[in-house]
Amino acid sequence: MGIDGPPLAMTLSNLNGFVTTWIYIEMLAKKDSKIRQAWFLPGKSSFQLKGLVDFMKLGLPSVC
């Protein structure tokens, strides 16, 4: 596949790992309510800037 092969293989590998992990955690979440509360898809509240600004104040200098 030439130059397109490695990125395609990496994408398929990561997708496979994600789907496998998702299925496994969904099976565990059916048995344990604590896992069910912790495992959720990101929603509107996940992207609030309240905690992100505090994180950036610590995170950006650490990267530098």
Stockholm file with secondary structure:
# STOCKHOLM 1.0

chainA/1-64         MGIDGPPLAMTLSNLNGFVTTWIYIEMLAKKDSKIRQAWFLPGKSSFQLKGLVDFMKLGLPSVC
#=GR chainA/1-64 SS CGGGHHHHHHHHHHHHHHHHHHHHHHHHHHHCHHHHHHCCCCCGGGGCSHHHHHHHHHHHHHHC
#=GC SS_cons        CGGGHHHHHHHHHHHHHHHHHHHHHHHHHHHCHHHHHHCCCCCGGGGCSHHHHHHHHHHHHHHC
//
